[in-house]
Structures are given as C-alpha cells and as structure tokens.
C-alpha cells in the first residue's frame, strides 16, 4: 500500500517542537522526499539551533547582560517560527526574514 502522506506533512511536523523535527526527519521525510519538506526541515532546524544558543546565553555567565536581549530575541524567534509554520501550512518555500537564506546554505546537505 503506498504512503498517503501529504508533501506538507514533513514541513508542518518539523515546526512542532524539536521532537516533531526528529520524527519528521527520521521517519516521514525518508518515505516522502520532496523539496518542500527539505526546505522546511532546514528552516526549522536553524530556528531550533538559534533557540538553543539563546537559551544557553541566558543561563550562562552572561545571564545578567542577556535578560533583556534574550527576551527580545525570544519574541523574534517565536515570530520567525510562526512565519515558518504558516509558510509550511500554505506549501510555500519562502525563507525566513534575515536568517532563512543562511539556514538554507548552512544546512544544504540535509
């Protein structure tokens, strides 16, 4: 029986927590490789890495200096995540503002 997974499934699931990204990358994407899924896997991975770095900086020795900037960066990251999720739902391959082109380049082998 052929897999009836929509091409958007990989893209949308990749934005639903890092666990969703892993599920999408390890289990769904290998069965349904397409440009839309690969594009959004790269975009969402970049967002998760940025979020991890922001969290590390907020909890590190720089916590005193980062509390305001970390909050602002967190809001910006959430807005980028929302933009990426909406693009995935709509089946569009629009890079995220400011960082999307870098994510595509950095994670091009994905």
URBELVEN-V787432 format. One record per helix or strand of 2 or more residues. SS is the DSSP state (hx for helix, st for strand). FROM is the first residue (numbers start at 1). TO is the last residue. Records with the same first field share a line. If there is no record, write none. Layout:
SS: FROM-TO, FROM-TO
This chain:
hx: 7-13, 17-28, 35-59, 63-89, 100-106
